[in-house]
Amino acid sequence: MKPMNPHIKRAAGVLSPAWLFATVQSIRSRNYQRQLLREWGVEQATNEMIDEYGLSVLHGPFRGMRYPKSSLASRDGIPILFATYELELHPVIEEVASKRYHSIIDIGCGEGYYAVGLAIRTNTSVFAIDCEPRERSYLRRMARLNMVADRIHTRSWCSARILERLTRGRRCLVISDCEGYELKLFQGTALSALKNCDLIIELHETVPGIDVRSIMLERFRCSHIAKIFTFDHLNTGSVVPEKWRKFAREFRSAGQQWLYLTPTAKGARPRLAE
């Protein structure tokens, strides 16, 4: 399956409701991703890894978290099992796992890596949001497998207005991986509702000429301290066996970044952390 023609994609985005367009795009993207994983040999390598090591995460902040086989085998499972997936964020995950939140909101939760992992680590209620129906099904199965289903609430869509309702007046953790939708999600009155929240936002430079990082930093400039983490494909850790090391990191754009935003202390001057 080829990616949608950009002109058709633009027209569909204008004419369709946002949730419907995002759902169709997410399903198409997931299908295309699985096709590539088969072509690149990742699917076969993941199944071989499962046969040898099983279905529990072996290292990292979510060590011991169990995956349904169908879920792990349907994606690049090697970074997940050996905990090299988003390795740059491990210090952040350890930090937020030690904090107390009213709730955790995981937007673009996929199969539940963070949603289930943080529900296990923190005993906190999680709103797990993803417009791809198969990923929500995987998430629910993994939540049951790890005995945290009672703390996880699945939803198919999140807008700026919904995010505002979930966070206003509360101290929450918000995790966002929404494939370029972050500019529409984090805007307007939602920003004031997030003033007491911690946020982990994966940045996607999806529109040529639009500097997403600068825009997001400016929007949170007066309310949060920002730390920036950059994906390094050469950092493969030390625990992945040599036979699978070429699959040790997830497939993503070189230099992709995340923002970790924490509320500015009252009276302190906003800044970009080193």
N, C-alpha and C positions, 0 to 999 in steps of 0.2 A: 504494500500500500504506500503510495507516494503522499508527501505532505500536500495539504490543500493549496491550490493556486492562490497566491497572495491577494489577487484582485477579488476572487470569489470570497476568500476569507474576510476581506474588509467589508464587502457588501453584506455578507451574512451577519457580521458583527453589528452592523447598523440596523438591519431589518429584524433580527431575532431578539427576543428577551435575553438579557445577559446570562441568566441561569441556564437557559436552553442552549445558547451558543457555547457556553463554557462546557456543558455536559457533552455535547457532540464532539467538541475539540478534544476533550479529555479522553473520550473513548477512542477516537481516531489515533491520538498520540500514543495511547497505551498499546493499541494493536500494532502500530508501526514499530514501537520499541521492542515488542516481543519478536517481531519479524527480524529485526536487526540482531537481537541476542541469539537467535537461532543461526543466522548467517555467520556471525562472528565466533561461534563455538562456545559462547558463554552459557547457553542453556545446558549443553552437554557437560561442561565443566562443573556447573552448579550441581547437577544431579550426581556426578561422581563424588563431589565434596560431601553431599548429603549422605551418600552410601557409606562414606568413611567416617564422618564426624557426627552425623545425626542432625537434629533440628533445633538445638539450643545455642544461643549466642555464647561464644567461648570466652570473650574478653570484653573490656570496656565498661562503660557506665551501666549497660543493661545485661551484663553477664548473667546467664541462666534463663533469660527470657526465651520462651518456646514459640516456635513457628509452626503453623500448619504446613504440611509438605507441599500442598498445591500452591500455597502462597509463596513460599521461598523459592520453589522451582520455577515460578513464573516470572522471576526478575533476576537481576544480577545479585545472586545471594552470597557470593564469596566475600565482598566487603562487609555485608551484614553479619555473617556468622563469625568472621575474624575481627569484627569491630574496627575496620578501617573506613567504614562508611562515615562521611563527614567528620573525619578524624580531627580536623581543625577545631571542631566545636566541643570536643570532649571536656576541656576545662570549663566551658560555659555550662554544659549539662551538669557537671558535678556541682557547680556553684548554685544553679537554680534548684537542683534536687535537694539542697540543704536548706532552702527557704520555705516559708509558709505562704501559701496563696489561697485566696477564696476559691479560685478555680483555674484550670489550665485550658486554653483555647488553641487548638491545633488546626490551622486552616491549610488545607491541602495535605491532609494527614496520611494519604495513601493507605497502605495496608496496616498501618498502626505502629510503626517503629517507635516514634516518640510518644504517641498517645498511650499505648499500652506500657511502654517502658517507664514513663513518668508516673503513670497510675500505680505501677508496682513500687517505684522508688519513694513516692511522696504520700500515698494514700489520699490523694486529692481528686476531686471530681474533674473529669475531662470532657470538654465538648470537642468531639472529633468530627471535622467537617471535610467532606470531599465530594465532588460532583460526579465522580466515576463510580457507578453502582457496584462493579465487581470489587473495587478496592474497599468499599464499605462492607461488603460481604466478608472479605478476608479479615478486615478489622474486627468485626463482631466475633468471628471464629477464634481469632487470636486472643481477644479479650476473655472469652470463655475458657480457653485453654490455660490461660495464666490466672484465672480466677479473679478478674477485676471487672467483669461485665457490669456489675452493679454500679461502678463508678464512671462508666463511659457512656456518654450520650451522643449518638451519631446524628449528624445533619448533612443535608446534601448541598447547602448553599450558605454563603455568608456575604453580606453587603456591608457597606460602611454603617448603615443604620442598625443592622443586626449586631454588628460588633460593638456599637455604642451601647445598645441595650444590655449586652452581656457583661460589659466592663464598667459602666459608669458607677462611681462611688465604691468601687471594689479594687482590691489589690490582686491582680491576675497576672499570669504568665501567658503571653500570646506568642505562638510560633506560626510563622507564615512562610509557606512555600507554594505560591499560587501562580507561578508561571507568567509573571508580568502584570497580574491584576493588582499588585501592591499599590500602584499609583492611584487607583480608584478606591481601594479599600481604606487606605490610611490618609484620609482627608476630611476637611470640614469639622463638624462637631465631634466626630469620632476621635480626633486628636485630643480634645480637652477631656474626653472620657478616659483616655489612656494615660493620663498624667501620673497616675500612681502605679502603673503596670510596668513590668519588665517585658521586653520584646526581643525575639530572635527573628530577623527578617532576611530571607534569602532574596538577593537582588537579581533581577533578570533584565538585561539590556536588550529588550525586544524591539524597540523602535529606533532606527538609525537617527542619530543626532540628539537623542534624548538622554541626558545624563541622569539616570535613575538615582544613583548614589547621592549626587549633590542635591537633588530635589528632596530625597528622603531626609538627609541630614538637616536641610533647612527647615523642613516641617517640624522636626523634633528638637530644633536648636535650643529653644527656650525651656524645654521641659525635661530633657534627658541628656545623659552623658552617653556618647557613642563609642563603641569599640568596633573595629573593622577586622574581619578575618578573611583571608584569601585562600582559595583552594590551591593546593600544591600537588599536582599529580605525581611528582617524584617522591613525595613522602608516603611510602608504602608501609611504614611501621616495621616491626621486627618479628611478627608472629605468623605471617602468611607463608606456608610452605612454598618452596621454589617452584614447584610444578604449576602453581596457580598465581604466582606473583604478578604476571601480566594482567590479571583480572583483579588485582588487589585494591584498586581505586575505582569508584563509580565513573561512568562516562558523563562528563560535563564539560562546559566551555572552560578553556584555560583562563585562570585568573578570576573565575567567578567569586563573588564576595557575599558575605553575610554581615549584617549589622546586629550587634548586641547592644540594646538600649536599656539603660537603667535610670530611674527618676533622679533628677537633679535634687540634691539636698536643699531644703528650704533656705533661701538666702544666698545659696552658692551661685557662682557664676557658671553658666553652661559652657561645656567644652567638649572637644574631641579627645578622648583618652588616647594616650600613646600605646 
